[in-house]
Amino acid sequence: MPERIFNFSPGPGTLPYSVLQEAAADIVNFKNTGIGLIELSHRSKAFMAVAEETETLIRELMGIPSNYKVLFLQGGASSQFFMVPMNLLKSDQQATYLNTGVWAKKAIKEAKLFGRIEVAYSSEAITYKRVPRDDEYTVAPDSQYLYFVTNNTIYGTQFPTMPNKDAMLIADMSSDILSRPVDVSKFGLIFAGAQKNMGPAGVTVVIIRDDLLDRVGDQVPTMLKYKTHAEKDSMFNTPPCFAIYCVGRVMHWLKQMGGAAAIEKINRDKAALLYEAIDSIDLYRGHAEKESRSLMNVTFNLPTPELEAQFIREATAVGLDGLKGHRSVGGCRASIYNAFPKEGVEKLVAFMADFAKKNG
Ligand SMILES: *Cc1c(COP(=O)(O)O)cnc(C)c1O
């Protein structure tokens, strides 16, 4: 077994190898303290410094204005589907949602428990193969926020630019946070499960404008109020220490890579190689419409499910792992997050050409 193969997994996804090595050493003996990283008290000076550094790096890399809080929460990105409306919406108030995939649809289902939800756009009938342009939907003037998913992990679609609407934006950025620069000041709240582009599973990063913290009603349980965690710097209870540490190391790596703008160039480059193969080789068909194509998750089909299974099997055999599409859509999906190396994309493209020659 080789030490490292190319891992196209959609999540948890590939992390920088240097981060894995650092974490492996720190787990056993954190910075020569004689205590393993995952044994450290979350109130210790050593861990408080880790959490602080992680937050500082996220702020720096995303250019987060000072009137925003950065929270480290648990419960996965999926818990944000209900925490957002639970904290920000009253039952007689309206919010607008864009239904661009399963993660959006799940968020809509939860939001309906808390307020009046207007689904202003849906691509469900066309298997979510595109995201809307601004002129394809409207946001009611009294809508409290416009909720959308920046990158639809399962379908391989991504908003090429953020919606330009007269509304407070709220985004699930789980699968493309920090893959490109974003103007945080346009958002009321951004959240992301770390396990795709920021670190391991176990922590969800929430970035929230501080004036929104007080919107929450009295009936909301303490642990489910953003305000609770904001007031205690995410230390109201034991935070996911190891995941926060890893996110910090990934942020450090990203900073060394040149930050969000630099990684976007690399991401564009990687994705272009794959889309070019899909467009130029007859055996492959992209799932997403061109204008909606994701730089993070590249989805494609072969003529039959049998050929797809063979493709995935043979790719796995040569060290190209995790290419099976999500069970709800089938086909193939190459997830090429920030830390996924370009050499892996080049190897996949070569494999695709070779496979087409033999089976086309
Ligand atoms: C993976 C994913 C989720 C779900 O994340 P969990 O942490 O497993 O709850 C939500 N939204 C998007 C866009 C995702 O890619």
The ligand as an SDF file (V2000), in Angstrom:
LIG
                    3D

 15 15  0  0  0  0  0  0  0  0999 V2000
  -21.4870   18.3560    3.6830 C   0  0  0  0  0  0  0  0  0  0  0  0
  -22.4100   19.5050    3.6270 C   0  0  0  0  0  0  0  0  0  0  0  0
  -23.3470   19.7530    4.6410 C   0  0  0  0  0  0  0  0  0  0  0  0
  -23.5580   18.8140    5.8060 C   0  0  0  0  0  0  0  0  0  0  0  0
  -22.5340   18.9180    6.7190 O   0  0  0  0  0  0  0  0  0  0  0  0
  -22.5780   18.1070    8.1080 P   0  0  0  0  0  0  0  0  0  0  0  0
  -21.4290   18.7160    8.8420 O   0  0  0  0  0  0  0  0  0  0  0  0
  -22.3800   16.6730    7.7670 O   0  0  0  0  0  0  0  0  0  0  0  0
  -23.8690   18.3700    8.7540 O   0  0  0  0  0  0  0  0  0  0  0  0
  -24.1100   20.8980    4.5450 C   0  0  0  0  0  0  0  0  0  0  0  0
  -23.9930   21.7410    3.5180 N   0  0  0  0  0  0  0  0  0  0  0  0
  -23.1000   21.5300    2.5180 C   0  0  0  0  0  0  0  0  0  0  0  0
  -23.0050   22.5160    1.4030 C   0  0  0  0  0  0  0  0  0  0  0  0
  -22.2930   20.4110    2.5420 C   0  0  0  0  0  0  0  0  0  0  0  0
  -21.4140   20.1980    1.5510 O   0  0  0  0  0  0  0  0  0  0  0  0
  1  2  1  0
  2  3  1  0
  2 14  2  0
  3  4  1  0
  3 10  2  0
  4  5  1  0
  5  6  1  0
  6  7  2  0
  6  8  1  0
  6  9  1  0
 10 11  1  0
 11 12  2  0
 12 13  1  0
 12 14  1  0
 14 15  1  0
M  END
$$$$
